[in-house]
Amino acid sequence: MAWIKTIEENEAEGSLKEFYEKHMTPEGVVDNVLKIHSLNVPSLQGHYDFYKTLMYGKSDLSRIQREMIAVVVSVINKCHY
């Protein structure tokens, strides 16, 4: 759980609500790593675009290698992946 004030899915309005609806998990929630940007929608969109570029953009690393790096970093940071 983030210590940063966030806007919950059911409280979102306008462009934040649109982003949430587009990027919810199948369970109907937005991942906390995105939700921490909920007070600043341009920052939220920038974070999401950066993530998509890192994980899906052109690279010498395979998709599997990128996921393995993400898992290792999450474990080191004691962060639920």
C-alpha positions in Angstrom: 0.0 0.0 0.0 1.3 3.4 -0.9 2.0 6.1 1.7 1.3 8.6 -1.0 -2.3 10.0 -1.2 -4.0 8.4 -4.1 -7.4 8.6 -5.7 -9.3 5.3 -5.6 -11.0 3.9 -8.7 -14.5 4.7 -7.5 -13.5 8.4 -6.8 -11.8 9.1 -10.1 -13.2 11.7 -12.4 -12.5 13.1 -15.9 -9.2 12.0 -17.6 -8.1 10.0 -14.5 -11.3 8.0 -14.6 -10.8 7.4 -18.3 -7.2 6.2 -17.7 -8.3 3.9 -14.8 -11.1 2.4 -16.9 -8.6 1.7 -19.7 -5.9 0.2 -17.5 -7.8 -1.7 -14.8 -6.8 -5.3 -14.1 -9.3 -8.0 -14.8 -10.3 -7.7 -11.1 -11.3 -4.1 -11.6 -8.4 -2.4 -9.8 -5.5 -0.2 -10.9 -2.1 -1.3 -9.8 -0.6 0.8 -7.0 2.5 1.5 -9.0 0.2 3.5 -11.3 -2.2 4.8 -8.7 0.6 6.7 -6.9 0.5 9.2 -9.8 -3.3 9.7 -9.5 -3.0 13.3 -8.4 -1.1 14.2 -11.5 -2.5 12.6 -14.6 0.3 13.8 -17.0 2.8 12.1 -14.6 0.6 8.9 -14.6 0.5 8.8 -18.4 4.3 9.5 -18.6 5.0 6.6 -16.1 2.7 4.3 -18.1 4.3 5.3 -21.4 7.8 4.8 -20.0 6.9 1.3 -18.7 5.4 0.3 -22.0 8.6 1.4 -23.8 10.8 -0.4 -21.4 8.9 -3.6 -21.4 7.6 -3.7 -25.1 9.8 -1.4 -27.0 12.7 -2.3 -29.3 15.6 -3.8 -27.3 18.3 -6.4 -27.4 16.6 -8.0 -24.3 13.8 -10.4 -24.8 10.4 -9.9 -23.1 11.3 -12.8 -20.8 14.6 -11.2 -19.8 12.8 -7.9 -19.1 10.3 -9.6 -16.9 13.1 -11.5 -15.0 14.9 -8.2 -14.3 11.6 -6.7 -13.0 11.1 -9.7 -10.7 14.6 -9.6 -9.3 14.4 -5.8 -8.7 11.0 -6.3 -7.0 12.5 -9.0 -4.7 15.5 -6.9 -3.8 13.1 -4.0 -3.0 10.8 -6.3 -1.0 8.0 -5.2 -3.3 5.0 -7.3 -4.4 5.4 -7.8 -8.2 
